[in-house]
Amino acid sequence: MSVRNGDKPLLLIAMMLSLALMLAGFIIGFQTDLAAQSEPHQPAPTEAGLTWLSVLGRILVTNIPALCLIFSGVITGGISTLIAWPLTAIYIGSTMRIGQTRLGISEVVDSIWIYAPIEFLALLLGAGAGLMPLTAAVRSALSTSEHARPLQQYLHTFPFALKILGIASVLLLAAALLEATVLATKGFAP
């Protein structure tokens, strides 16, 4: 049975698992009040000569490794994605909590509403792609009607997972371009 013709498409199953891991991590991260434990807020000094391109570079240096890490489950049988994705979401949630505590939720939403949904979707897709071979193998192992063995299903999903990673990469680049523009116009340093 291929990835595209099943009762429950593997991508949907992997994406639902990815979404559950993201939400759990985000909620846990948002519950941690790191702002209360840190020093009083003092605005970070804006670096002189910071260009839009350098801001974009900083964003990509942060986001590309995160995407690669959460996609790495495609190689590790899903284990690295199962660990890294909730941890990444915990970081995102705690960062949102700090922003909400220090700036207020309206300021945070006003600053990120343009690029954050695209960035989160890219990471969600990357994690889903990292979980696809695992979900294919588990589905094959649990199904009595599957003709392919779990390892064969696992290996069969690699090309499809790489396509999803490509889509996630394009979305992440689009989000980074928007984020760099927002940060440059607001004068923030990432």
Phi, psi and omega in degrees: 000133184271173180297324189275342184234079177228170177296320178235107182304137182300324180298318179297317179297313180297320180292324178294319176296317178299316179296318179297317178296319180296312182296318178299314179296317180299315180297316178299314180297321181290332180286336178282124182260077180290335180294325180291334182270349183264173179292159177305148185291127172232127182304139178289138179292137177280130182288138177289142177077014179285119182259166177302320181294321178290325175295315177301316179300317179296319179296314181294325178295334177273314189281324182296314176298326178296316178297316179296320180296314182285340174278341186300346176299339178297336180262329187260018181073022178089349186296314181294326177291318179299334179267311188288323185293312176297324178295320176297318179293326175298317177300315179298315180296318180290326175295318177298321179295318178298315178298318180295320181292317186274325185249337187097146185297325182294321178293320179296311181297319178299328182279328189247355188298336183284317187252333186299316178300323179291317179297315179296320178297319178298315179293321177298316177295318179299317178292320177299319177294323177293335180266349184301311179299322178297313180295326177294316180294316179295316178300317179294320180293327182272345184269136176273342182266353180289134178270330181275146177284162180305319180295321178295317177296319178303310181291328181294332183277348181308308182300320179293320178297323178294324176296317178296320176299321177299316178297316179298322180295318178296317178296320180295321177295317178299317179296320180295320177298316178294317180297318179298321179295315179297313181295320180293322180285331178271348178080022179268150171255131180292000000 
